[in-house]
Each structure stands twice: as C-alpha cells, then as structure tokens.
Amino acid sequence: MRQTKIYRPTEDEVQETVIEFCDRLRILCVHIPNEGKRNLAYGAKMKRMGLRKGFPDIFIPTARQGFHGLFIELKRDRNSHPTHEQMEWISCLNQEGYRAVVCFGVDEAISEIKDYMGIR
C-alpha cells in the first residue's frame, strides 16, 4: 500500500500567511529577521547592530488590553519547539508590559491576533 505524504508548510509559509492576514486587515505588523544562516562576518556585524538570538518573529506595535504591543514567536506546528532563548525573551517581554506568546501554526497565530485586537 502506498503512503500519502502529509504536507507540512514551512515556517516561512506560515509566517507569510499570518503577515498577509494582518495586511488584509490593516493591522500594523513587522517581521524581525532573526532566523537564517549567515556567514561569520555578517553574523558578527548583525549582532553588533542589535540582532539578538531568540527574539520573537512578529511584532504588532498596537497597544491593546493594557499591553504595549503583541510579540509572536511563530512555530509552524506542534512538532516545532521554542528554544530556551526564545522562552527567555517571551518571559522578559511579558514582564515589560507586552503580550508575548508562542503560537503553533497559522490558525493559532491568527486567533491570538484577533483576540488581542478585539476582532470577533
């Protein structure tokens, strides 16, 4: 019997879908380009310029519900896990008055954004 392969979107595809959702609803959002492989020299330069390991993927700079803004560390699905550094940033940002969460997949991220923005 032939097995069918289940399609798992890449993290980039998940992120693009979430950003498209925000764009359609005109929700201010920005991607923090913290992922990817870099050569040693460029990686060192980025670090000097403020790039920090584990910083969340998406920021919505809109104050709501007593928070300064929403940070999302986006994982493509439940098989992906946040790193120790990512969880440290989530904790720190929450302590500083932001809403900071880990979301697994498009549906969870969009649901979090809708809840945060008060969209029904």
C-alpha positions as CSV (number, residue, x, y, z in Angstrom):
1,M,0.0,0.0,0.0
2,R,1.3,3.4,-0.9
3,Q,1.6,6.0,1.8
4,T,0.4,9.6,1.2
5,K,2.7,12.2,2.4
6,I,1.1,14.9,4.6
7,Y,2.0,18.4,3.6
8,R,3.6,20.5,6.4
9,P,4.0,24.1,5.5
10,T,7.4,25.7,6.1
11,E,7.8,28.2,8.9
12,D,8.3,30.9,6.2
13,E,4.9,29.9,4.6
14,V,3.2,30.1,7.9
15,Q,4.7,33.5,8.6
16,E,3.8,34.8,5.2
17,T,0.2,33.8,5.7
18,V,0.0,35.5,9.1
19,I,1.5,38.7,7.7
20,E,-1.0,38.6,4.7
21,F,-3.8,38.3,7.3
22,C,-2.5,41.4,9.1
23,D,-2.0,43.3,5.9
24,R,-5.6,42.5,4.7
25,L,-7.0,43.9,8.0
26,R,-4.5,46.8,8.0
27,I,-3.0,45.7,11.3
28,L,0.4,47.2,11.8
29,C,3.0,44.4,12.0
30,V,6.6,43.8,11.4
31,H,8.8,40.7,11.0
32,I,12.0,40.7,12.9
33,P,14.5,38.9,10.6
34,N,16.2,36.8,13.3
35,E,16.4,33.5,11.5
36,G,18.6,32.1,8.9
37,K,22.2,31.1,8.4
38,R,24.8,33.8,7.9
39,N,28.5,33.8,7.3
40,L,30.6,34.5,10.4
41,A,31.5,38.1,9.5
42,Y,27.9,39.1,8.6
43,G,26.5,37.3,11.7
44,A,29.0,39.2,13.9
45,K,28.0,42.5,12.2
46,M,24.3,41.8,12.8
47,K,25.0,41.0,16.4
48,R,26.8,44.3,16.9
49,M,23.9,46.1,15.2
50,G,21.5,44.6,17.8
51,L,20.3,41.3,16.5
52,R,19.5,39.1,19.5
53,K,19.2,35.3,19.5
54,G,15.7,34.1,20.2
55,F,13.9,37.4,19.7
56,P,10.3,36.8,18.6
57,D,9.3,36.7,14.9
58,I,6.4,39.1,14.6
59,F,5.6,42.4,16.4
60,I,2.3,44.2,16.3
61,P,3.1,47.7,17.7
62,T,-0.5,48.4,18.8
63,A,-1.4,48.9,22.4
64,R,-4.4,46.9,23.4
65,Q,-5.9,45.4,26.6
66,G,-3.3,47.1,28.8
67,F,-0.3,45.8,26.8
68,H,2.2,47.9,24.9
69,G,2.1,45.6,21.8
70,L,2.0,41.9,20.8
71,F,5.0,39.8,20.1
72,I,4.6,36.3,18.5
73,E,7.2,33.6,18.3
74,L,5.8,31.6,15.4
75,K,6.3,27.9,15.1
76,R,5.0,26.1,12.0
77,D,3.2,23.4,14.1
78,R,3.3,21.5,17.4
79,N,6.3,19.4,16.2
80,S,8.4,22.6,16.4
81,H,9.6,23.7,19.8
82,P,10.8,27.1,21.1
83,T,14.4,27.4,22.2
84,H,15.5,28.4,25.7
85,E,16.5,31.8,24.4
86,Q,13.0,32.3,22.8
87,M,11.3,31.4,26.0
88,E,13.6,33.8,27.9
89,W,12.6,36.7,25.5
90,I,8.9,35.8,25.9
91,S,9.1,35.9,29.6
92,C,11.1,39.2,29.6
93,L,8.7,40.9,27.2
94,N,5.7,39.9,29.2
95,Q,7.4,41.3,32.4
96,E,7.9,44.6,30.5
97,G,4.2,45.1,29.7
98,Y,3.9,43.4,26.3
99,R,1.8,40.4,25.4
100,A,4.3,37.9,24.2
101,V,3.4,34.4,23.1
102,V,4.4,31.3,21.2
103,C,1.9,30.3,18.5
104,F,1.9,27.0,16.7
105,G,0.6,27.4,13.1
106,V,-1.4,29.8,11.2
107,D,-4.7,29.2,12.9
108,E,-3.3,29.7,16.4
109,A,-1.4,32.9,15.4
110,I,-4.5,34.4,13.7
111,S,-6.7,33.5,16.7
112,E,-4.2,35.2,19.0
113,I,-4.1,38.3,16.9
114,K,-7.9,38.5,16.6
115,D,-8.2,38.1,20.4
116,Y,-5.6,40.8,21.0
117,M,-7.0,43.2,18.6
118,G,-10.6,42.6,19.7
119,I,-11.7,41.2,16.4
120,R,-14.7,38.8,16.5
